[in-house]
């Protein structure tokens, strides 16, 4: 364990993301648990079905290259998706924060969401 000034501590788990998330609630002692990292870690957590909320921080800058956050590494079938529901949006001129509830894997079906009701 690595302890920092101010009370923040880090415990390193080498047995995989599933084991780390299983141990996290006890280590957090009743506090919320967050997984912070890049696309590779996010894809591992999503693929294992271990995420109940997702918070994205969107900055208004377009880059020509980089690692895709969501790609084939999610392990979804061609007719499968992961549906999310927005819980909170905080917008400024420099960043937009969106928190989603992750509803899990589901078969893709056509519906009328996003179409005008007229």
C-alpha positions as CSV (number, residue, x, y, z in Angstrom):
1,X,0.0,0.0,0.0
2,X,1.1,3.5,-0.8
3,X,-0.1,6.3,1.5
4,X,0.0,10.0,0.6
5,X,-0.3,13.1,2.7
6,X,-3.9,14.0,3.2
7,X,-5.2,10.4,3.7
8,X,-5.2,9.2,0.1
9,X,-3.9,5.6,-0.2
10,X,-3.3,3.3,-3.1
11,X,-3.3,-0.5,-2.9
12,X,-1.8,-2.3,-5.9
13,X,-3.5,-5.5,-7.0
14,X,-1.7,-7.7,-9.5
15,X,-4.3,-10.5,-9.9
16,X,-6.4,-8.7,-12.4
17,X,-9.2,-6.1,-12.6
18,X,-11.9,-8.5,-11.3
19,X,-9.9,-9.1,-8.1
20,X,-9.1,-5.4,-7.7
21,X,-12.8,-4.4,-7.9
22,X,-13.8,-7.2,-5.6
23,X,-11.3,-6.0,-2.9
24,X,-12.1,-2.3,-3.4
25,X,-15.3,-1.9,-1.2
26,X,-13.5,-3.2,1.9
27,X,-10.5,-1.0,1.2
28,X,-12.8,2.0,0.8
29,X,-14.4,1.4,4.2
30,X,-17.9,2.3,3.1
31,X,-16.9,5.2,0.8
32,X,-17.6,5.2,-3.0
33,X,-15.2,3.3,-5.2
34,X,-14.0,4.8,-8.5
35,X,-11.9,3.3,-11.3
36,X,-9.8,5.9,-12.9
37,X,-7.7,5.1,-15.9
38,X,-7.5,5.1,-19.7
39,X,-9.2,3.2,-22.4
40,X,-7.5,-0.1,-21.8
41,X,-8.6,-0.3,-18.2
42,X,-12.1,0.9,-19.0
43,X,-12.5,-1.8,-21.6
44,X,-11.4,-4.4,-19.1
45,X,-14.0,-3.3,-16.6
46,X,-16.8,-3.1,-19.1
47,X,-15.9,-6.4,-20.7
48,X,-16.1,-8.0,-17.2
49,X,-19.5,-6.4,-16.5
50,X,-18.2,-4.7,-13.4
51,X,-19.2,-1.1,-14.1
52,X,-22.5,0.4,-12.7
53,X,-21.7,4.1,-13.5
54,X,-19.5,5.8,-16.1
55,X,-18.4,9.4,-16.0
56,X,-17.0,11.0,-19.1
57,X,-15.2,14.3,-19.2
58,X,-15.5,15.8,-22.7
59,X,-13.1,18.6,-23.7
60,X,-13.9,20.6,-26.9
61,X,-10.7,19.7,-28.8
62,X,-10.5,17.4,-31.8
63,X,-7.4,15.3,-32.2
64,X,-6.2,13.6,-35.3
65,X,-5.1,10.4,-33.7
66,X,-5.2,8.5,-30.4
67,X,-6.6,5.5,-28.6
68,X,-10.4,5.0,-29.1
69,X,-12.2,4.7,-25.8
70,X,-14.8,2.3,-27.0
71,X,-13.8,-0.2,-29.6
72,X,-13.9,-3.9,-30.5
73,X,-12.1,-4.6,-27.2
74,X,-15.5,-4.5,-25.3
75,X,-16.2,-8.1,-26.4
76,X,-19.7,-7.3,-27.7
77,X,-21.4,-9.5,-30.3
78,X,-22.5,-7.8,-33.6
79,X,-26.1,-7.5,-32.4
80,X,-25.2,-6.4,-28.9
81,X,-24.8,-3.1,-27.2
82,X,-24.4,-1.6,-23.7
83,X,-27.1,0.9,-22.9
84,X,-26.4,3.8,-20.6
85,X,-28.8,6.4,-19.0
86,X,-27.7,9.9,-18.3
87,X,-27.8,10.7,-14.6
88,X,-26.0,14.1,-14.4
89,X,-24.6,16.7,-16.8
90,X,-22.3,19.5,-15.7
91,X,-21.3,21.9,-18.6
92,X,-18.8,24.7,-18.7
93,X,-17.1,26.4,-21.7
94,X,-14.0,24.2,-21.2
95,X,-15.4,20.7,-20.3
96,X,-18.6,18.8,-20.1
97,X,-19.0,16.1,-17.4
98,X,-21.6,13.4,-18.1
99,X,-22.4,10.7,-15.6
100,X,-24.3,7.6,-16.9
101,X,-25.9,4.6,-15.2
102,X,-24.6,1.5,-17.0
103,X,-27.6,-0.7,-17.7
104,X,-25.6,-3.7,-19.0
105,X,-25.5,-5.7,-22.2
106,X,-28.6,-6.0,-24.3
107,X,-29.5,-7.1,-27.8
108,X,-29.8,-4.2,-30.2
109,X,-33.3,-3.5,-31.3
110,X,-34.6,-0.7,-33.5
111,X,-36.9,1.7,-31.7
112,X,-38.1,5.3,-32.0
113,X,-35.7,7.0,-29.6
114,X,-34.3,10.2,-31.0
115,X,-37.0,10.7,-33.6
116,X,-39.5,13.5,-33.6
117,X,-42.8,12.6,-32.2
118,X,-44.7,14.6,-34.8
